[in-house]
Amino acid sequence: MTREQELLKERLDRIEERIAAACSRSGRDRSEVKIVAVTKYVGADTIGDLLKVGVEHIGENRVQDALPKYEQWGEQGVWHFIGHLQTNKAKEVVGRFSYIHSLDRLSLAREIEKRGEALNLVVPCFLQVNISGEETKFGLSPNDVLAFLRETSNMKHIRIAGLMTMAPHVEDPEEVRPVFRGLREWKERINEWKFPHAEITELSMGMSNDFEVAIEEGATYIRLGSVLVKPD
Ligand SMILES: *Cc1c(COP(=O)(O)O)cnc(C)c1O
């Protein structure tokens, strides 16, 4: 292993301990929680190192930055598009990334549907819901979720596999527990509606600052950037 890989491994080990502790506090099995390594701060070399030390899921939030990295490493790992997605860039993402975490409007759904149809594949998406209601955050307002599901229910190339949210940045992660709990409650509500295209098993929530609280509230994908890869 190179020095860089050793460093990543050490960080990963520390994160693992914290994940295990959060799982045991909340009676969850470790296998229910997956780490998406958010690599927006770093170059393609670090992605190679992450894959080498056993990270499986890679998350990128900007299409332009992600494409060259994907060219190099896309065959390895599972790629997640986690950032705001412009409608005219959806064509670059569908067919490359395994999951889109940021489906938040009908125009984007229509474009993903169109691209999925052209490539003859069903695109697993996360519905991004703005639980905190912050105006600066993307995401569907909770009030619009039902209408959105109705309007996408005939789209055969979109599968809503999960929900995603971004919590406000706060000092004390306990403060954002209600945001994560709120997303979990939306998962249960949506599953009661029984839309065939929206059987929700996944919750993408929790970042470097607040992933333990997110795990306690049911996260299945935590999106970790700085705690894992940020050069300090
Ligand atoms: C940057 C980013 C993250 C990771 O943030 P950290 O605080 O560095 O862990 C997670 N999700 C999204 C959508 C991001 O853009």
Ligand as a Chemical Component Dictionary entry (heavy atoms), coordinates in Angstrom:
data_LIG
# 
_chem_comp.id                   LIG 
_chem_comp.type                 NON-POLYMER 
_chem_comp.pdbx_formal_charge   0 
_chem_comp.three_letter_code    LIG 
# 
loop_
_chem_comp_atom.comp_id 
_chem_comp_atom.atom_id 
_chem_comp_atom.alt_atom_id 
_chem_comp_atom.type_symbol 
_chem_comp_atom.charge 
_chem_comp_atom.model_Cartn_x 
_chem_comp_atom.model_Cartn_y 
_chem_comp_atom.model_Cartn_z 
_chem_comp_atom.pdbx_ordinal 
LIG C1 C1 C 0 -20.286 17.391 -0.616 1  
LIG C2 C2 C 0 -21.482 16.563 -0.422 2  
LIG C3 C3 C 0 -21.513 15.585 0.577  3  
LIG C4 C4 C 0 -20.352 15.304 1.520  4  
LIG O1 O1 O 0 -20.164 16.367 2.385  5  
LIG P1 P1 P 0 -19.100 16.251 3.592  6  
LIG O2 O2 O 0 -19.639 17.191 4.595  7  
LIG O3 O3 O 0 -17.794 16.679 3.025  8  
LIG O4 O4 O 0 -19.109 14.857 4.064  9  
LIG C5 C5 C 0 -22.656 14.825 0.692  10 
LIG N1 N1 N 0 -23.723 15.013 -0.112 11 
LIG C6 C6 C 0 -23.736 15.946 -1.079 12 
LIG C7 C7 C 0 -24.940 16.104 -1.929 13 
LIG C8 C8 C 0 -22.613 16.759 -1.270 14 
LIG O5 O5 O 0 -22.638 17.685 -2.231 15 
# 
loop_
_chem_comp_bond.comp_id 
_chem_comp_bond.atom_id_1 
_chem_comp_bond.atom_id_2 
_chem_comp_bond.value_order 
_chem_comp_bond.pdbx_ordinal 
LIG C1 C2 SING 1  
LIG C2 C3 SING 2  
LIG C2 C8 DOUB 3  
LIG C3 C4 SING 4  
LIG C3 C5 DOUB 5  
LIG C4 O1 SING 6  
LIG O1 P1 SING 7  
LIG P1 O2 DOUB 8  
LIG P1 O3 SING 9  
LIG P1 O4 SING 10 
LIG C5 N1 SING 11 
LIG N1 C6 DOUB 12 
LIG C6 C7 SING 13 
LIG C6 C8 SING 14 
LIG C8 O5 SING 15 
# 
